[in-house]
Amino acid sequence: MSEKKSRRGFASMDPETHRTVSARGGKAAHARRTGRTFTREQAVEAGRKGGQAGHAKGTAHEFTAEEAQAAGSKGGRASVGDRPARVAEAAARQAAAGTRGRGRLTPEALARRAEMARLWAAGLTLAEIGRRFGITRQAVAGALRAVEGAAGVGDDTAER
C-alpha cells in the first residue's frame, strides 16, 4: 500500500516558497514587536552551530578564522541595530538627572550603568564589559535591561 504525500501545508512547499513565507512571517513578527532579536553573542553562537552543521553535511564554506570572526561580528552588529546607542543615551540622561527608577541607586551606580551602556554602544560585548567591571555578563545584561525599562527605549536590550 503506497502512502500519498500531502500537498498541503508548510512542509510540502518548495524551498523558495518556504523562504518567502518565513521571511514574511519574520517581518510581520518584528512589525508587531513580537519578533526575537538576538544579541551579538547569540548571533555568534548561532553562526558557530550553523557552521558545525554545514561541516557535518559537507556543505560548509571554508572560512579562515579572521573571516569567520568578521562575519560573526557583522551579524551581531546587525542584530542589535541602533539599540546600544539609544540605551547609552538613556543611561546618560538618567545619570545626569539622577533618575533612580524603582530602586535606590546612588549617583555612582547610575554613572556605572551609563558607562556600561556607552561601552556596549562602542561595540564591546556583554562579556567584555563584565570583565572590565568585575561582574558577570548576565549582570551587565540586567543593568542594560533596567536602563532600557526605566527609559522605555525598546524590547530585548540584552539577552534574556
C-alpha positions in Angstrom: 0.0 0.0 0.0 1.6 3.3 -1.0 1.1 6.4 1.0 0.4 9.6 -0.8 2.3 12.7 0.4 0.0 15.5 1.3 0.2 18.5 -1.0 -1.0 20.9 1.8 0.9 22.7 4.5 4.2 24.4 5.1 6.3 21.2 4.9 5.1 20.4 1.3 6.2 23.7 -0.1 9.3 24.1 -2.3 12.3 25.7 -0.6 11.9 29.1 -2.3 8.3 29.3 -1.1 9.4 28.2 2.3 11.9 31.1 2.4 9.3 33.6 1.2 6.7 32.6 3.7 9.2 32.5 6.5 10.6 35.9 5.7 7.1 37.4 5.6 6.3 35.9 9.0 9.6 37.2 10.5 8.9 40.7 9.2 5.3 40.7 10.5 6.5 39.5 13.9 9.0 42.3 14.1 6.4 44.8 13.0 4.2 43.7 15.9 7.3 43.9 18.2 7.0 40.2 19.0 9.9 39.0 16.9 13.1 37.6 18.5 16.1 39.9 18.4 19.5 38.3 19.0 22.3 39.8 20.9 25.8 39.8 19.4 26.8 36.7 21.5 23.7 34.8 20.4 24.3 35.6 16.7 27.9 34.4 17.0 26.7 31.2 18.7 24.1 30.6 16.1 26.7 31.1 13.3 29.0 28.6 15.1 26.3 26.0 15.3 25.3 26.5 11.7 28.9 26.1 10.6 29.2 22.9 12.5 26.1 21.5 10.9 27.3 22.5 7.5 30.6 20.8 8.1 28.8 17.7 9.2 26.8 17.6 6.0 29.8 18.6 3.9 28.1 21.8 2.6 30.1 24.4 4.6 32.1 27.2 3.1 35.7 27.1 4.4 36.4 30.4 6.1 39.7 31.5 7.7 39.4 32.3 11.4 39.6 36.0 10.6 36.8 35.8 8.0 34.6 33.8 10.4 35.2 36.4 13.2 34.4 39.3 10.9 31.2 37.6 9.7 30.1 36.9 13.2 30.8 40.4 14.4 28.9 41.8 11.4 25.9 39.6 12.1 26.0 40.6 15.8 26.1 44.3 15.0 23.2 44.0 12.5 21.1 42.0 15.0 21.1 44.8 17.7 20.8 47.8 15.3 21.0 51.2 17.0 19.6 49.9 20.3 23.0 50.2 22.1 23.3 53.8 21.2 19.7 54.5 22.3 20.3 52.7 25.6 23.6 54.7 26.1 21.7 58.0 25.6 19.0 56.9 28.0 21.6 55.9 30.6 23.5 59.2 30.3 20.2 61.1 30.7 19.3 59.1 33.8 22.8 59.6 35.3 22.7 63.4 34.6 19.2 63.7 36.0 19.8 61.5 39.0 16.9 59.3 38.0 16.7 56.4 40.4 13.9 54.3 38.9 12.3 51.8 41.1 15.4 51.0 43.1 17.5 53.3 45.2 20.5 53.8 43.0 23.3 56.1 44.1 24.8 58.6 41.6 27.8 56.3 41.4 25.6 53.3 40.4 23.9 55.4 37.7 27.2 56.6 36.3 28.4 52.9 36.3 25.3 51.9 34.3 25.9 54.8 31.9 29.5 53.7 31.3 28.3 50.1 30.7 25.8 51.3 28.1 28.5 53.6 26.5 30.8 50.6 26.1 28.0 48.5 24.7 27.3 51.2 22.1 31.0 51.4 21.3 30.9 47.7 20.3 32.1 45.8 23.3 30.3 42.5 24.1 28.5 42.0 27.3 31.2 39.6 28.5 34.0 42.2 27.7 32.1 44.8 29.7 31.6 42.4 32.5 35.3 41.7 32.7 36.0 45.4 32.9 33.7 45.9 35.8 34.4 42.6 37.5 30.8 41.3 37.1 29.1 38.6 35.0 27.8 39.0 31.5 24.3 38.4 33.0 24.7 41.3 35.5 25.6 43.6 32.6 22.6 42.4 30.6 20.4 43.0 33.7 21.8 46.6 34.1 21.2 47.4 30.5 17.6 46.0 30.6 17.0 48.1 33.7 18.2 51.3 31.9 16.0 50.4 28.9 13.0 49.6 31.0 13.2 52.8 33.0 13.6 54.8 29.8 11.1 52.9 27.7 13.8 52.5 24.9 12.6 49.2 23.4 12.4 45.5 23.6 15.1 42.9 24.4 18.1 45.2 25.1 20.2 42.3 26.2 19.9 38.6 26.1 17.5 37.0 28.5 
